[in-house]
Amino acid sequence: MNRAEASAVLHEVLAVCNGSLAITSVSLNYSYSSQICQTYVGYQIKMKCDLDDSNRKCIQPILDKHNLKIDEMKGTVVIY
């Protein structure tokens, strides 16, 4: 995603969760391509929050629409 796309996706996520997602911090991070780490090129949305099943179900259509994936690691959610 480019930065504008990442920002638009973040706004969609916040709108669809309608205040039910308690985010303590959010950042748009650029990820460089690396054959060693197999990271993706483009911006990623990184949020400090815990997703419950309801929020996952709300976010999934957005991920599908933009062909994105999500990783969850100990209170951090990364959308790429």
Residue, then its C-alpha position, 0 to 999 in steps of 0.5 A: m500500500n502507498r501512504a494514502e491507501a494505508s491512511a484510507v484503510l485505517h479510517e475504514v477500520l476505525a469507522v467500521c469498528n465504531g469505537s469498539l476497538a481500544i487502540t493505544s497507538v497507531s503508526l504507518n510504517y514503511s516496510y522495505s523488501s528483504q529476501i532474508c525476512q521476506t517482508y512486503v514493500g509498502y506501508q503497513i498499519k501498526m496498531k497497539c490493541d487487542l482484537d476480539d472476535s467481533n472486531r476481527k469479523c468487522i475488519q475482515p471485509i476491509l482486508d478482503k476488499h483491499n487484498l490485505k493481510i493481518d498479523e497479531m502479536k501480543g497486543t500489536v496488530v499489523i495490517y499489510 
